[in-house]
């Protein structure tokens, strides 16, 4: 009986893992090809506000503003608005230095967090389209020309660009982040073509100002915005030709801290919008949320089930002994990769296990903090300027 239960647990866990990492990407890719949802595009020139949200970004904000001023778009139709969330360094002073070139500063007093700062800044924006950006993100000059055509489609409420991570230092965690993001980008394109994005890259996404709705301060705004728009009958679409660049984190603990914060916020968003997980209400959008977020964050449970069941079965089965050994070696590889990074060394073969374990450990920590009632609204700059 124990052997039978153990086998059931193992194969259910492995089947669930296979669906999350292979089955769902194949499913949504096939759906995008069999039932594509087209976007009507046209060359349009609406007024645009580039909204840069910042906290203590004195090391990055000047470069970011210069990059934004260089965008290929008529000056009279472009507003650059920097929203400073109670910065205590020289961020505000640097921004004011660009006033003669039309750059505006909105200072949010009291340090309320990124989402509430964005809410209040949008009220002061004049553009028909709001392009949200981070202070550490570098845009290609034609990014607006690539993003805006999709807004000719009245069913489109948000257009998200493609984030390209740059691993200038050549670290293990940086390589892991790049590989993970390339995988995510493939899924995003398929979700966009099939139904709608369920989340955008926070450093490059544009929203119709008239469709923007205030979000609670602990929200992961670039994730929740897609659900906010979908409730209004509007799609969020992916535009891979609109490209931006950002440095990866170079340290494991920085990447972990960032992922824990984002996942904790996403747990909150999923909990507060649980009705959208009902396929009878939101259709394939619910399948995307369940597969791409809920089940993805449940992967640690699947991994624990696979490990525990194979350990219990290993004493009486050569097959499960091998499976258990492979798992142990994988986790030892992740630990070794972490230890080598601490020593300033890098092992290319250990990048995948290191980042895989990091991402799933972040999900566990985030869930613990979520159930304890911890919520994240504010953030600290993490990535180093190079």
C-alpha positions in Angstrom: 0.0 0.0 0.0 2.8 2.4 0.9 4.6 1.6 -2.3 1.4 2.3 -4.3 0.7 5.6 -2.6 4.4 6.6 -3.0 4.3 5.9 -6.7 1.0 7.9 -7.1 2.5 10.9 -5.3 5.7 10.7 -7.4 4.0 10.5 -10.8 1.4 13.1 -9.9 4.2 15.5 -8.8 6.2 14.8 -12.0 3.2 15.2 -14.2 2.4 18.5 -12.6 6.0 19.7 -13.0 5.9 18.6 -16.7 2.7 20.5 -17.3 4.0 23.7 -15.6 7.3 23.8 -17.5 6.5 22.1 -20.8 2.9 21.3 -21.1 1.5 24.7 -20.6 4.0 26.5 -22.9 3.2 23.9 -25.6 -0.6 24.4 -24.9 -0.5 28.1 -25.1 1.8 28.1 -28.1 -0.5 25.7 -30.0 -3.5 27.8 -29.1 -1.7 30.9 -30.4 -1.2 29.2 -33.8 -4.6 27.6 -34.0 -6.7 30.4 -32.6 -4.7 33.6 -33.0 -6.2 36.8 -31.8 -5.0 39.5 -34.2 -4.2 43.1 -33.3 -5.2 45.9 -35.7 -2.2 48.2 -36.0 -1.8 51.7 -37.6 0.6 54.6 -37.5 -0.8 56.9 -34.9 0.6 59.8 -32.9 -1.3 60.3 -29.7 0.1 62.5 -26.9 2.3 60.4 -24.6 3.6 60.7 -21.1 6.7 58.8 -20.2 6.3 58.2 -16.4 9.5 57.3 -14.6 9.0 56.2 -11.0 12.0 56.6 -8.8 13.3 56.3 -5.3 16.9 57.4 -4.5 18.1 56.9 -8.1 20.7 59.6 -8.2 23.1 57.2 -9.8 20.8 56.4 -12.7 18.3 59.2 -13.2 20.4 61.6 -15.3 21.3 58.8 -17.8 17.6 57.7 -17.9 16.3 61.2 -18.6 18.9 61.8 -21.4 17.8 58.4 -22.9 14.1 59.4 -22.7 14.8 62.8 -24.3 16.4 61.0 -27.2 13.3 59.1 -28.1 12.1 59.5 -31.7 8.8 61.3 -31.2 7.5 64.9 -31.7 8.5 67.0 -28.7 5.1 68.7 -28.6 3.4 65.3 -28.1 5.8 64.0 -25.5 5.7 64.6 -21.8 8.4 63.3 -19.5 7.3 63.1 -15.9 9.5 61.8 -13.1 7.6 60.6 -10.0 9.9 60.6 -7.0 8.6 58.6 -4.1 10.0 60.8 -1.3 13.6 60.4 -2.4 16.1 61.5 0.2 19.2 61.7 -2.1 19.8 64.1 -4.9 17.3 62.5 -7.3 14.9 65.4 -7.2 17.6 68.0 -7.7 18.9 66.2 -10.7 15.4 66.1 -12.2 14.8 69.8 -11.6 18.0 70.5 -13.6 16.2 69.2 -16.7 13.2 71.6 -16.3 14.4 73.9 -19.1 14.2 70.9 -21.4 10.6 70.2 -20.5 11.1 67.4 -17.9 8.6 67.6 -15.0 9.0 66.4 -11.4 6.2 65.1 -9.3 7.4 64.6 -5.7 5.3 62.2 -3.7 5.8 63.0 0.0 5.8 60.4 2.7 7.3 57.4 0.9 4.1 55.6 -0.1 5.5 53.0 -2.5 5.7 52.6 -6.2 2.1 51.8 -7.0 0.5 54.7 -5.1 3.1 57.0 -6.4 2.2 55.9 -9.9 -1.5 56.4 -9.1 -1.0 60.0 -8.0 1.4 60.7 -10.9 -1.1 59.5 -13.5 -3.6 62.1 -12.3 -1.1 64.8 -13.2 -0.1 63.3 -16.6 -1.4 64.9 -19.8 -0.7 62.1 -22.3 -3.4 60.0 -23.8 -1.0 57.1 -23.4 1.1 56.6 -20.3 4.4 54.7 -20.8 5.6 53.4 -17.5 9.4 53.1 -17.0 12.0 52.5 -14.3 15.0 54.7 -13.7 17.5 51.9 -14.5 16.0 51.0 -17.9 17.6 52.0 -21.2 15.2 52.4 -24.2 15.9 52.0 -27.9 15.2 55.3 -29.6 12.3 53.9 -31.7 10.4 52.4 -28.7 7.4 54.7 -29.0 7.1 54.0 -32.7 7.0 50.3 -31.9 4.6 50.5 -29.0 1.9 52.9 -30.2 0.6 51.3 -33.4 -1.3 48.6 -31.4 -3.3 51.3 -29.7 -5.1 51.8 -33.0 -7.0 48.6 -31.9 -9.8 49.8 -29.6 -9.7 46.4 -27.8 -6.1 47.0 -26.7 -5.6 48.6 -23.3 -1.9 47.9 -22.7 1.1 47.3 -24.8 4.2 45.7 -23.2 7.7 45.8 -24.7 10.5 43.3 -24.6 13.0 43.5 -21.7 16.5 42.3 -22.6 18.7 41.6 -19.6 22.3 42.5 -19.8 24.8 40.5 -17.7 27.8 42.8 -17.9 29.6 41.2 -15.0 29.1 37.6 -16.1 27.7 36.2 -12.9 25.9 32.9 -12.4 22.7 34.6 -11.2 22.9 37.0 -14.1 23.1 34.2 -16.6 20.2 32.4 -14.8 18.1 35.5 -14.9 18.7 35.9 -18.7 17.8 32.3 -19.4 14.7 32.4 -17.3 13.6 35.7 -18.9 14.1 34.3 -22.4 11.8 31.4 -21.5 9.2 33.8 -20.0 9.3 35.9 -23.2 8.4 32.9 -25.3 5.4 32.3 -23.1 4.4 36.0 -23.0 4.3 36.1 -26.8 2.0 33.0 -27.0 -0.3 34.4 -24.3 -0.6 37.7 -26.1 -1.4 36.0 -29.4 -4.0 33.7 -27.8 -5.8 35.9 -25.3 -4.0 38.6 -23.3 -0.9 39.1 -21.3 -1.4 38.4 -17.6 1.6 40.6 -16.7 3.9 43.2 -18.2 7.5 44.1 -17.7 7.4 47.0 -15.2 10.2 48.8 -17.0 8.3 49.1 -20.4 4.5 49.0 -20.7 2.1 51.6 -22.0 -1.6 52.0 -20.9 -4.5 54.1 -22.2 -4.8 56.9 -19.6 -8.6 56.6 -19.8 -8.5 52.9 -18.8 -6.0 53.3 -16.0 -7.5 52.6 -12.5 -6.0 53.3 -9.1 -4.5 50.2 -7.6 -4.0 49.4 -3.9 -0.5 50.4 -2.7 0.8 46.8 -2.1 -0.1 45.7 -5.6 2.5 44.5 -8.1 1.2 47.1 -10.5 2.8 45.7 -13.7 1.1 42.4 -13.0 -2.2 43.6 -11.8 -2.7 46.2 -14.6 -3.4 43.4 -17.1 -6.3 42.1 -14.9 -7.6 45.6 -14.3 -7.8 46.1 -18.0 -9.2 42.7 -18.8 -12.1 43.4 -16.4 -12.9 46.3 -18.7 -12.8 44.1 -21.8 -9.4 45.3 -22.9 -6.4 43.1 -23.9 -2.8 43.5 -22.9 -0.5 42.6 -25.8 3.2 42.0 -26.3 5.3 44.0 -28.7 8.7 42.3 -29.1 10.1 44.9 -31.4 9.8 47.5 -28.6 13.1 46.8 -26.8 14.6 48.0 -23.5 17.7 46.9 -21.7 18.4 46.5 -18.0 21.3 45.1 -16.0 20.7 41.8 -14.2 21.4 41.5 -10.5 24.9 40.4 -9.9 24.4 38.9 -6.4 22.1 36.0 -5.4 20.8 37.7 -2.3 19.8 40.8 -4.3 17.9 38.6 -6.9 16.3 36.7 -4.0 15.2 39.9 -2.3 13.7 41.2 -5.5 11.9 38.0 -6.3 10.5 37.6 -2.8 9.0 41.1 -2.9 7.5 40.7 -6.3 6.0 37.2 -5.6 4.6 38.3 -2.3 2.8 41.2 -4.1 1.6 38.8 -6.8 0.2 36.5 -4.1 -1.8 39.5 -2.8 -3.0 40.3 -6.3 -4.1 36.7 -7.0 -5.9 36.5 -3.6 -7.7 39.8 -4.1 -8.7 38.9 -7.7 -9.5 35.2 -7.1 -12.7 35.5 -9.1 -10.5 35.9 -12.3 -9.3 32.3 -11.7 -12.7 31.0 -12.7 -12.7 29.9 -16.4 -16.5 30.4 -16.6 -16.0 34.1 -15.9 -12.7 35.0 -17.6 -12.2 32.2 -20.1 -8.7 31.3 -21.2 -7.4 34.2 -19.1 -8.1 32.1 -16.1 -6.2 29.1 -17.6 -3.2 31.4 -18.0 -3.4 32.7 -14.5 -3.7 29.2 -13.0 -1.0 27.7 -15.2 1.5 30.5 -15.3 1.2 31.9 -11.8 -0.7 29.6 -9.3 0.8 26.3 -10.4 4.2 27.9 -11.1 4.3 29.1 -7.5 3.2 25.7 -6.3 6.2 24.0 -7.9 8.0 23.7 -4.5 5.2 21.5 -3.3 5.6 19.3 -6.4 9.4 19.2 -5.9 9.0 18.2 -2.2 6.4 15.5 -3.2 8.8 14.1 -5.9 11.7 14.0 -3.5 9.9 12.5 -0.5 8.2 9.8 -2.5 11.3 8.8 -4.4 13.2 8.7 -1.1 10.6 6.4 0.4 10.6 4.2 -2.7 14.4 4.1 -3.3 15.1 1.3 -0.8 13.1 -1.2 -2.9 13.6 0.1 -6.4 16.7 0.7 -8.5 14.7 3.1 -10.7 13.7 5.3 -7.8 17.3 5.1 -6.3 18.6 6.6 -9.5 15.8 9.2 -9.5 16.6 10.1 -5.9 20.4 10.3 -6.7 19.7 12.7 -9.6 17.7 15.0 -7.4 20.3 15.0 -4.7 23.0 15.8 -7.3 20.9 18.6 -8.7 20.4 20.3 -5.4 24.0 19.8 -4.5 24.8 21.5 -7.8 22.7 24.5 -6.8 24.4 24.7 -3.4 27.8 24.4 -5.0 26.9 27.2 -7.5 25.9 29.4 -4.6 29.1 28.7 -2.7 31.3 29.4 -5.7 29.5 32.7 -6.3 30.2 33.6 -2.7 33.9 33.0 -3.5 33.7 35.1 -6.6 34.0 32.1 -8.9 31.6 30.9 -11.6 30.7 27.5 -12.8 28.7 27.6 -16.1 27.1 24.1 -15.6 25.7 25.1 -12.2 23.8 28.2 -13.4 20.5 26.3 -14.2 20.2 24.5 -10.8 21.3 27.6 -8.9 18.7 29.8 -10.5 16.0 27.2 -10.4 16.4 26.6 -6.7 16.6 30.3 -6.1 13.3 31.0 -7.9 11.4 28.3 -6.1 12.9 29.1 -2.7 11.7 32.7 -3.3 8.2 31.4 -3.8 8.3 29.5 -0.5 9.6 32.5 1.4 7.1 34.8 -0.3 4.2 32.5 0.6 5.3 32.4 4.2 5.4 36.2 4.4 2.1 36.5 2.6 0.3 34.2 5.0 1.9 36.0 7.9 0.3 39.2 6.6 3.4 40.9 5.4 2.9 43.2 2.5 5.4 45.1 0.3 4.6 48.6 -1.0 7.9 50.4 -0.9 11.1 49.2 -2.7 14.8 49.9 -2.6 17.1 50.3 -5.6 19.0 47.0 -6.0 20.8 46.9 -9.4 24.1 48.6 -9.6 24.7 51.2 -12.3 27.5 50.2 -14.6 
